[in-house]
Amino acid sequence: MSTQQLSAAVQITDSQILEQLRAVLSTSFEIEPARITPQADLFRDLDLDSIDAVDLAIKLQEITGKRVKPQEFKGIRTVGDVVDTVRRLLES
């Protein structure tokens, strides 16, 4: 599913969001897809740094067509948090 299809989807499941996120993280940040689980901590488990976090926020904006507010993004710690954020953005 492309990012355009993802953002256009009306009823998207968390598993579909997770699969798209796996594709983004593995391609953009060279993370093994098997490591990308809902419980994985972006910083401790997946070794993202602050610059990677900014890049991820940009990718989320590309996926959803909506900007993640900085205060909301600060609360994102796990892959599951990212999935929840993408779902909220797509539903808003």
N, C-alpha and C positions, 0 to 999 in steps of 0.2 A: 504494500500500500504506500503510495507516494505521500509526501507531506501535504500536497494539495488535496488529495483524497481524504487524508486524515482530518484536515481542518474543515472539509466540506461534509464530513460524516455527521449524520444527525444523531444516531444512536451508536456511540462508540463504546466498546467495553474497555475495562481496565487492562485486560490481556492484550488487546489491540494496541493500546497506548504503550504498554510495556514492550511489545515487539518493535514498535517504531523507535522507542527510546533506546532499545538494545542496538538497533541499526545505527542510530546517530552516535551513540557512545563508542561503539566498536569502530566505526569509520572515522569519526572526528578525533577521538582520543586514544585509539588503538587499544581498547580494553577488550579482553576475551569475553565474548557474549555470555558464556556460562557463569561468569562472575557477576553479571548484572541481574541481581535478584531484587525483589521489593525491599528486602531487609538490608541490602548492602548500603553502607555509609559511603557517600560520595567522596569524602576526604580520606577517611581511614582505610576503607576497604578497596576503593577504586583509585586511590592516589591522585585525585583531582586537587589542583591548587586554586588560589583565588583568581588567577587569570583564566584557568579552565572554567571556573564558575561563571565568569562574565561571558565566555564563549557559549556556555550551555544556556545561559539566559537568552542570548541572541538566537540560538537554535530553537528554543522554545517559542520565541516570538515568530520565527519563520514557520514553525509547525502550526501554531494557533492563529496567527494573524493578529495577536494581541500582546501587548507589553506586560511582562511580569513586574509588578511594583517592587521597588527595592526592598521595602520592609517585609513584603511577603517572601521574596527570594531569600532573605536572611534566615528565615525559619526552615528552609529546605535543607535537610540533612541526608535523607535516604532516597533511594530510587523510588520507593513507594510515595514519598512526599512529592517527588517530581510528577509521578503519575496522577496523584490527587490534584496537583496544581494545573496540569494540562487539562484534566477533565473539567475542572471549575472554569477555566478560561474558555474552553469550547462550549460550555453550557451557558456562559454569560452573554 
